[in-house]
Amino acid sequence: MSQRDTLVHLFAGGCGGTVGAILTCPLEVVKTRLQSSSVTLYISEVHLNTMAGASVNRVVSPGPLHCLKVILEKEGPRSLFRGLGPNLVGVAPSRAIYFAAYSNCKEKLNGLFDPDSTQVHMISAAMAGHLMLPIRRSLPVEIWTNLNLVLPQSQRPTPFGL
C-alpha cells in the first residue's frame, strides 16, 4: 500500500468518525441524561380534590422522547450537541488510525488467506481494534464528555485545566 493510499484511508476514517460522532451526539446526550437522571425528571400526575385531598396517581419513568422534549424546551437545540468537542478530540483520530490500520492489515493478509475472505476481514478488524486500545484508553475523553453533559456550565471542567 502506498503512502498516498494510507493518507487517503486516514482522512476517510477521520471524516467518517467525525460525521458519525456529530450524527449520534443528540442520542448520546439523551442516553447520558437518562442514565444520570434523578427523581426530578420523573413525571407525576397530581390531582387536587377538596374532598379527598391531594393524591399522586402514578409515577412514570421518563423515556427517551420525553427526555428529548425536556432538553429542547429547557435548554434549546444547541444543548443536544453538548460534549461534542471533547468527543471529536478522541473519535476523529482514533477512527482515522483504525481505518488505516484495518486497510493495511487487510492488504497484508490478502496474501496469506483467500483474498477478501471472512478470515481476512475478521483478523484485520481484530488487529486494528487491538492497536486502538492503548490509544483510545489513554484519552480521558469519555469522562470529560459525560461531565460536560451532566454538570451545569459553572461546574464543568475545562480542557487541560485552562
N, C-alpha and C positions, 0 to 999 in steps of 0.2 A: 504494500500500500504506500502510495507516495505521500510526501509531506502535505501536498495540497489536499489530498483526499482526507487526511487526518484533520486538517484545519476545517474543511467543509463539515465533517462529522461533529467536530467540537462546536462549531457555530450552530448547526442544526439542532444538536442536543440542547444547547443553551437556550435557543429560541423556543424549542418545544417545551422545555421545563418552565420557562417564563410564562408562556401562554397558558399552560396547564395550571400554574400557580394563580394567575390572575382570574381564570375562569372558576376555579374551585374556592377562591378566597371567601366569598359570601357563605358557602356551605361550611367552611372551617369555622367562621365566626359564629354561626348559629350552633354548630356542634359544640364548640367550646363553651358558649353561653349556657347551653342546656346541661352540659356536664358540670359546670360550676355554679348552676343556679341555686339560689337559696329559696326559702319559703316566700319571699317577696314576689317571685314570678308566678306563684300558684294563683289560680282564679278561684274565687269562692262566690257562690251565689248567696247573698244575704237578703232575707225577707223581713221587713219590719211590719209587725202587726200589733195593733194596740191591744188586742185580746190575748194573744199568746206570747207577745214579746218578740225579741229578735231571735232569729234562728238561722243557722247555716245549713243549707240543704246538702251540698256536696262540695268536695274539693277535687279539682281536676288538675292532673299534671299537665303542664303546658307542652304542646307538641312543637315540631319544627316550624310549622306555618304560623302559629301564634307567636312564637319567639321572633320570627322574622318580622311580623307585623309590629310587635312592640319595639324592636330595634329601629325600624323605619320611622315609626311615629315619634319616639322619644329622642333619637339621635341623628336621624336623617340617613340618606343613602350612602354617604361617604363612610359612615361607620362600618358598613359591610366589608370595607377593604382595610380595616384596621389591622395592623400587623403584617401587611403585605410587604413592606420594605425589608424587614428582617428576614422574612420568608424567602424573598428573592435572593438575598445575600447567600443563602445556603443552597437553594434549589437550582438556580441557573448554573453555577459552576459544577455542582455535583452531577446534574443531568448531562452537561456537556462532556465531562470526563467519562461518565458511564457509557454514553453513546459512542464515543471514540474508542473506548476500551472494548466494548462489545463488537464493534466493526473490525477492529484489529484481531481480536481473538477468533472471530468467525472466519476471517481470511486465512489465518494460520491453520485452523482446524479443518478447513475445507480440503487441505492437502492430506490430512490424516484419515478422515472419515469420508463417507459419501458426501459430495458437495451439497450444501444447504439441507442436510438431513435434520431430523429431530434432535439427534445427539449433538450436532454442531451448534444448533440454536440454544439448547439447554445448557451445554457446557460453557458456551460463550457468555450467556446471561449469568450463570453462577460465578464465573471468574470475574466478570465486570462488577457484579454485586459485591463480591468479596473484596475487590480492590476499593470499593467505595466505603466500606465500613469504617476504616480509621479516619477517612476524610470527613465523612458525614458526622461521625460521633465527636469529632474534635471541635465542631462548631456548636456553641450553645444557643443555636437559633431557635429551636423548639421551645425552650424555656422562656426566652426573651419574647417570642411571638405570643405565647399564651399569657404572659404577664401583661403585654400591651393590649390584649383583647379583654382582659378581665378588670384590670385596675383603672381607676379614674385617671385623667390626664395628669393631675398633680402628683400622683404616686408612681407613675411609670418610670422604669429605669431608662437611663439614657445610654446610647451606644458608647462603649469604651469609657464609661464614666465621665463623659463630657457634659 
